[in-house]
Structure formats: structure tokens, C-alpha cells
Amino acid sequence: MPTLLLTGANRGIGLGFARSYAAEGWRVIATCRDPAAARELSDLAAASAGRVAVHALDVTDGAAVTALARQFKGEAIDVLLNNAGVGESGYAFGKTDYTAWAHTLDANAMGPQRMAEAFADAVARSTKRTIVGITSLMGSMADNGSGGYVAYRSSKAALNMVIVTLAVDLAPRGITAIAIHPGWVKTDMGGPGAKLPVAQSVANMRKVIDRAALAESGKFFNHSGEELPW
Ligand SMILES: NC(=O)c1ccc[n+]([C@@H]2O[C@H](COP(=O)([O-])OP(=O)(O)OC[C@H]3O[C@@H](n4cnc5c(N)ncnc54)[C@H](OP(=O)(O)O)[C@@H]3O)[C@@H](O)[C@H]2O)c1
């Protein structure tokens, strides 16, 4: 039974990933900040015959990440899926909230690096050996024609660089690292006007993740599978 380690599993795209992998019989280590409040995830775990386990994890908390890795020491993790992320309501130029920006960078870019450093041994021990960063087209330099959202954009651009760097650093251990844009998805972050239902985005991204191999490591994919410009 392959194993998924997932961040931000309690709602939105993360909950969609947890449901998708659980339905296919994977073991899912589903992490979220507040398991006691994660009712839908708890229901999924309760109905999973032990395959889905919920663990508390804030990806900005280095000690918590290390403690979780200690719990799974010696085990194999096929896919480390860095989904957790914070958005931005948008600041006008001149009104930048630098405290919030620092937190956004911590959660969206440093969080995935922390997870990769803590769990690289477990991923290297697995069959699929894949690390995924759920990024955003808003992190693309080439795509930025509309400006604004500097905190979110820069955090996802930094995440993209984290993924490319992981691809280089972890290639000797046979680990593939890819970045995927989920599309504009109907979640709390994407809002009700978004185009894609969670299940569709997740189904599309599953195809990209399932086919990931070393030859594709360090690439930036749309949910639908084509490569995106940095
Ligand atoms: N929806 C879109 O259109 C869209 C587009 C492009 C990229 N994305 C990316 O897709 C990913 C999932 O987004 P979503 O749309 O599902 O957003 P969402 O509904 O707002 O969910 C965000 C998830 O991330 C978790 N999270 C936030 N900060 C965290 C932290 N420090 N530690 C652990 N978990 C944390 C949240 O947990 P809490 O419940 O505890 O807050 C929640 O589970 C994000 O990385 C986002 O940037 C989304």
C-alpha cells in the first residue's frame, strides 16, 4: 500500500486529495493545524479502516515538523504533497502588510522546504519517491501582467525555486520534485466564482503526480498536465 503525506488536509484542495488517495486504497498521513476542528477529515479517517490517520501540523512550526518526522522514522513515504498554503486579500501599493508577508513566505515557501528536509529519508526509501509543491500561476514571472498580490506571488515564486532546488539536491537520491498549479479552484481561497470544482482539479493533478518521474523533476505543470512558464 503506497503512502501519502499531505499538508493542509482539512479543507479545500487538501481535503480533496485526502479523499482521492483514500478512495484508491493509499495510506494517507493527513496533517492539519487543528484536527479537533477538522470534522470532514475526521469522518474520512473514521470510515477508512485505519488507512487515513490525522496528525496535527502547522508547517511554520519547525519543531512540530521534526517531531512528526521522528514518529515516522524508518518508514517509507511515496508522495510528500505540500498543499498547505495561505492566500492574500490584496494590499494596495503603499499599504503592504510586511508581517503578513513574512508569514506567507514562511507557510508557502519555507514550509515545503522544512517538510522536504524532515522527510527526504522517508521519501527516498519509497517506491514513488515524489515531492510535490502545490504552487500557483500567480508565482510565475512570465505570467504576471496584472501586478498586485505581492506577498502571495512572491511566496509561490519562492516555492517554485524551492522545488527546482529540491529537484537538483535530491536527484542523487532518486527523488522527483515537481510544482503544480491547481487551476482556479472553488475553495475558501479560490472563492465561489472559481472555475474548477475541487474534485476535478484533484483528479487532473493526480494524473500529473502519478506519472511524475525523474526526467520531469524540477518542472512547473498546470493541473491539466502542460508545462507552465516560470
Ligand atoms: N483555490 C485556488 O484557486 C488556488 C489556486 C492556485 C493555488 N492554490 C494553492 O492550493 C493550495 C490549497 O489551497 P485551497 O484553495 O485549498 O485553500 P484553502 O481552502 O484556503 O485551504 C488552505 C489549507 O492550507 C492550510 N494551511 C494554511 N496555513 C497553514 C500552516 N501554516 N500549516 C498547515 N496548514 C496550513 C489551511 O489550514 P487551516 O484550515 O488551519 O487554515 C487549509 O487546510 C494552496 O497552497 C494554495 O495556494 C489554490
The ligand as a Gaussian input file, in Angstrom:
#p B3LYP/6-31G(d) Opt

LIG

0 1
 N       -8.016000      27.667000      -4.832000
 C       -7.305000      28.141000      -5.839000
 O       -7.871000      28.690000      -6.820000
 C       -5.811000      28.012000      -5.847000
 C       -5.121000      28.493000      -6.963000
 C       -3.738000      28.361000      -7.018000
 C       -3.064000      27.754000      -5.959000
 N       -3.756000      27.302000      -4.872000
 C       -2.980000      26.657000      -3.802000
 O       -3.558000      25.407000      -3.472000
 C       -3.295000      25.093000      -2.107000
 C       -4.599000      24.751000      -1.404000
 O       -5.433000      25.899000      -1.478000
 P       -7.001000      25.887000      -1.220000
 O       -7.618000      26.587000      -2.350000
 O       -7.449000      24.520000      -0.839000
 O       -7.026000      26.881000       0.028000
 P       -7.882000      26.882000       1.384000
 O       -9.226000      26.325000       1.147000
 O       -7.724000      28.262000       1.917000
 O       -7.062000      25.849000       2.303000
 C       -5.768000      26.152000       2.720000
 C       -5.266000      24.998000       3.558000
 O       -3.910000      25.282000       3.969000
 C       -3.880000      25.141000       5.394000
 N       -2.836000      25.973000       5.998000
 C       -2.672000      27.306000       5.915000
 N       -1.592000      27.674000       6.632000
 C       -1.081000      26.533000       7.184000
 C        0.012000      26.256000       8.013000
 N        0.828000      27.213000       8.459000
 N        0.252000      24.960000       8.369000
 C       -0.554000      23.977000       7.930000
 N       -1.630000      24.179000       7.157000
 C       -1.883000      25.448000       6.786000
 C       -5.267000      25.547000       5.858000
 O       -5.461000      25.111000       7.182000
 P       -6.465000      25.890000       8.215000
 O       -7.834000      25.350000       7.948000
 O       -5.915000      25.533000       9.545000
 O       -6.370000      27.370000       7.901000
 C       -6.092000      24.798000       4.827000
 O       -6.135000      23.421000       5.124000
 C       -2.596000      26.313000      -1.519000
 O       -1.201000      26.117000      -1.493000
 C       -2.954000      27.421000      -2.495000
 O       -2.007000      28.472000      -2.503000
 C       -5.123000      27.426000      -4.799000

